[in-house]
Amino acid sequence: MANVAKAIHTEEPASDLPSRQARLAYRAGNDEQTAGVAPGFVQGNLAILPEKQAAAFHRFCQLNPKPCPIIGMSDVGDPRIPALGLDLDIRTDVPRYRVWRDGEVIDEPTDVMAHWRDDLIAFVIGCSFSFEEALLADDIPIRHIETGVRVPMYRTNIVCSAAGPFAGPMVVSMRPLKPADAIRAVQITSRFPSVHGAPVHLGLPQSIGIADLAKPDYGDAVPVHPDEIPVFWACGVTPQAVIAAAKVPFAITHAPGLMLVTDLKNKQLAVL
């Protein structure tokens, strides 16, 4: 894997970074959603699996780079990923986690110290929150940020390429946009392949298996105005749908919409 997060270059002392301050708040038990938190810094989806399943999951991500672009990995049993944050602790620094057994969520704690094992490997997957900064800079409105809710996410009928036990539907996130803004959003987000890149679908949610936009599978519903179309991006919650479908014996993920805030800068991920 070509690890996107090779080094951290910041102008501020590490202790003063907004990203680190956010992680410290989450480490202390704050479990608020992370959309709009630490502007300019990369956020990531989280999937933690035993070493026994990690190779197959890594292959799954390689086969499905749109929903699962890996931006960082831990060593076996190591809760640190220094390339994403020098003091980052994967066990405590996410606002809320999901603990899975046999494909079912059994716990949603604010840390996973009690669940941590020496055979676990953490995967951090790019998050669309990173390209939202570029959209906002171009005056493209982001409805879930405006309304202060979690981005709506939906399971689709788009089938991911399988790897070992990992197979299932792609999850997408949705942002309603006017057609002209949607065209511009395609242009902007295509520059960010490591955080899902360009949309996978525009309009006609039924054609990708979404029956009702008002009933997202994850996150919160947002209004779609008559002059707007729904725009769908591949989403890093896809591993959770796949973990459920595969009935993996044990896994840990983030709770949807409550991400890992890293010390990487969004601008480091842009392809010019």
C-alpha positions in Angstrom: 0.0 0.0 0.0 1.2 3.5 -0.8 0.6 5.2 2.5 -0.7 8.7 2.0 0.3 9.8 5.4 4.1 9.7 5.1 4.9 12.7 7.2 3.4 15.5 9.2 4.5 19.1 8.3 2.8 21.8 10.4 3.6 25.4 11.1 2.2 25.3 14.6 3.6 23.5 17.6 2.0 20.1 17.9 0.4 21.0 21.2 -1.4 24.0 19.6 -2.9 22.2 16.7 -6.7 22.4 16.5 -6.7 18.7 15.5 -4.8 17.7 18.7 -7.1 19.8 20.8 -10.0 18.0 19.3 -8.5 14.6 20.0 -7.8 15.6 23.6 -11.5 16.6 24.0 -12.6 13.3 22.6 -10.1 11.5 24.8 -11.8 13.2 27.8 -15.2 11.9 26.8 -16.6 14.5 24.4 -18.7 12.5 21.9 -20.0 15.2 19.6 -20.0 14.8 15.8 -16.9 16.0 14.0 -18.2 17.7 10.8 -16.6 21.1 10.7 -14.2 20.4 13.6 -10.5 21.4 13.2 -11.0 23.1 9.8 -8.1 22.3 7.4 -7.2 18.9 9.0 -8.0 15.5 7.6 -10.5 13.3 9.3 -10.7 9.5 8.9 -13.0 6.6 9.1 -11.8 3.7 11.3 -11.8 0.0 11.0 -9.9 -2.2 13.5 -9.6 -5.9 12.8 -7.6 -8.9 14.2 -4.4 -9.7 12.2 -6.1 -12.9 11.0 -8.6 -10.9 9.0 -6.5 -7.8 8.3 -4.8 -9.1 5.1 -8.2 -9.8 3.4 -9.5 -6.5 4.5 -6.5 -4.7 3.2 -7.1 -6.4 -0.2 -10.8 -5.4 0.0 -9.7 -1.8 0.3 -7.3 -2.1 -2.6 -10.1 -3.5 -4.7 -12.5 -0.8 -3.7 -10.5 2.5 -3.6 -13.5 4.8 -3.9 -15.2 3.9 -0.6 -12.1 2.6 1.1 -9.0 4.7 0.4 -6.5 3.9 3.2 -4.6 6.9 4.5 -3.0 5.2 7.5 -2.4 1.8 9.2 -1.1 0.8 12.6 1.4 -2.0 13.3 0.0 -5.1 15.0 -1.1 -4.4 18.5 0.1 -0.8 18.4 -2.6 1.9 19.1 -0.4 4.6 17.6 -0.2 5.8 14.0 2.6 8.5 14.2 2.1 9.5 10.6 -1.4 10.8 11.4 -0.6 12.3 14.8 2.5 12.0 17.0 0.4 11.5 20.2 -2.6 9.9 18.6 -4.1 7.0 20.4 -6.5 5.0 18.3 -8.1 3.5 21.5 -9.3 6.8 22.9 -9.2 9.6 20.3 -12.5 8.9 18.4 -15.6 10.5 19.9 -17.6 7.3 19.9 -16.8 3.7 18.7 -18.7 0.7 17.6 -17.6 -2.8 18.9 -18.8 -5.6 16.7 -19.1 -9.4 17.3 -20.4 -11.7 14.6 -21.6 -8.8 12.5 -23.6 -7.2 15.3 -22.9 -4.0 17.2 -22.6 -5.0 20.9 -21.3 -1.7 22.4 -20.8 2.0 21.5 -18.2 3.2 24.0 -16.3 6.5 24.0 -13.0 4.5 24.3 -12.0 0.9 23.5 -9.4 0.4 26.2 -11.3 -2.6 27.6 -11.7 -4.1 24.1 -8.1 -3.6 22.9 -6.0 -6.7 22.0 -2.4 -7.4 21.0 -3.4 -8.8 17.6 -5.4 -5.8 16.3 -4.5 -3.7 13.3 -6.1 -0.3 12.7 -7.0 1.0 9.3 -7.8 4.7 8.8 -9.8 5.4 5.7 -10.2 8.8 4.0 -13.3 10.8 4.8 -15.3 13.2 2.6 -15.2 15.8 5.3 -11.7 16.6 3.9 -13.1 17.7 0.5 -15.9 19.7 2.1 -13.4 22.4 3.0 -12.6 22.9 -0.7 -16.4 22.9 -1.6 -17.1 25.6 1.1 -14.1 27.7 -0.2 -15.9 27.7 -3.6 -19.1 28.9 -1.9 -20.8 25.5 -2.4 -23.2 25.0 0.5 -23.0 21.9 2.7 -26.5 21.2 4.1 -25.6 19.0 7.0 -23.0 21.6 8.2 -25.6 24.3 7.8 -28.2 22.4 9.9 -25.7 21.0 12.4 -26.4 17.3 11.9 -24.5 14.3 10.7 -24.2 13.7 7.0 -26.8 11.3 5.7 -25.4 8.0 4.5 -27.2 5.1 2.7 -26.5 1.5 1.8 -26.9 1.1 -2.0 -27.2 -1.7 -4.5 -23.7 -1.0 -5.8 -21.8 -4.2 -5.0 -18.2 -4.0 -3.8 -15.5 -6.3 -5.1 -15.1 -9.1 -2.7 -11.9 -10.2 -0.8 -12.0 -13.2 1.4 -15.0 -12.8 3.8 -15.4 -9.1 3.0 -18.2 -8.4 0.5 -21.3 -6.3 0.5 -22.9 -3.1 -0.6 -21.2 0.3 -1.1 -22.4 3.0 1.4 -22.7 6.6 0.0 -22.9 10.0 1.6 -25.3 12.5 0.2 -25.2 16.3 -0.2 -28.1 18.1 -2.0 -26.8 20.7 -4.5 -28.1 22.9 -7.3 -27.1 21.5 -10.7 -24.5 24.1 -11.4 -23.0 23.5 -7.9 -23.1 19.8 -8.5 -21.0 20.1 -11.7 -18.5 22.3 -9.8 -18.4 19.8 -7.0 -17.5 17.0 -9.4 -14.6 19.1 -10.6 -13.4 20.0 -7.1 -13.7 16.6 -5.5 -12.0 14.7 -8.3 -8.8 16.4 -7.0 -9.1 14.4 -3.8 -8.9 10.7 -4.7 -7.6 9.7 -1.3 -10.8 10.9 0.4 -13.3 9.3 -2.1 -12.8 11.7 -5.1 -15.6 12.5 -7.4 -19.3 11.4 -6.8 -20.4 7.9 -7.8 -23.9 9.0 -8.6 -26.1 12.2 -9.2 -29.9 12.3 -8.9 -32.3 9.3 -9.1 -31.6 7.7 -5.7 -33.9 4.8 -6.6 -31.5 3.6 -9.3 -28.8 2.9 -6.7 -31.2 1.2 -4.3 -32.2 4.1 -2.1 -35.9 4.1 -1.5 -36.3 7.2 0.7 -33.8 10.0 1.2 -35.6 10.9 4.4 -34.6 7.6 6.0 -30.8 7.3 5.8 -29.2 4.1 7.1 -26.6 6.2 9.0 -26.4 9.8 10.0 -29.3 12.2 9.8 -31.7 13.3 7.1 -31.4 16.7 5.5 -33.9 18.6 3.3 -33.5 18.5 -0.5 -35.0 21.6 -2.0 -37.0 21.5 -5.3 -34.2 23.2 -7.3 -31.6 20.7 -6.0 -30.4 17.2 -6.9 -29.0 14.6 -4.5 -25.2 14.0 -5.1 -23.7 10.8 -3.8 -20.1 10.1 -2.8 -18.6 6.8 -1.9 -18.4 6.6 1.9 -15.9 5.2 4.4 -18.8 3.7 6.4 -18.8 1.0 3.7 -16.6 -1.3 5.9 -19.3 -1.3 8.5 -21.9 -2.6 6.1 -19.4 -5.2 4.9 -18.4 -6.2 8.5 -22.1 -6.7 9.2 -22.7 -8.7 6.0 -19.6 -10.9 6.6 -20.5 -11.5 10.3 -16.8 -10.9 11.2 -16.2 -12.4 14.6 -14.7 -9.2 16.1 -14.1 -5.7 14.9 -14.0 -2.1 16.1 -15.1 0.9 14.0 -16.0 4.6 14.6 -19.6 5.5 15.0 -20.8 7.0 11.7 -20.2 10.8 11.6 -17.8 10.7 14.6 -14.4 10.5 13.0 -10.8 10.4 13.9 -9.3 13.9 13.6 -5.6 13.7 12.3 -2.8 16.2 12.1 -2.6 15.8 8.3 -3.7 18.9 6.4 -6.4 18.6 3.8 -4.2 20.4 1.2 -1.7 17.6 1.5 -4.2 15.2 -0.1 -5.2 17.4 -3.1 -4.0 16.3 -6.5 -3.2 19.4 -8.5 
